[in-house]
Amino acid sequence: MKYDILQILGAVLMCFSAQGLIRLLIDHDYTGLLGWLPGGFAVLLIAYTVVLAAAALLTSRSYARAKALGRRT
């Protein structure tokens, strides 16, 4: 159950961060959820990329752990 929740959380974070990253690349003035970070475009670009990578890692590791426990086929 723990890995199911972590996998869902990772997928949700991945969706929001990917959407924010794409919007930031299209419209540089759009700051989104991470708009409170100081530093401008480069900092936001790096922050969205780091959150996206962390979410992908969380999702893949949660899936692998659940599969090792026999909860996935």
FENHUZI-V267451 format. One line per field, one symbol per residue. psi: psi as a letter, one per 40 degrees, with the letter a starting at -180 (. if undefined). Layout:
psi=???
This chain:
psi=ddddddddddddddddddddddddddheehdadfeehieaddddddddddddddddddddddddddddeeei.
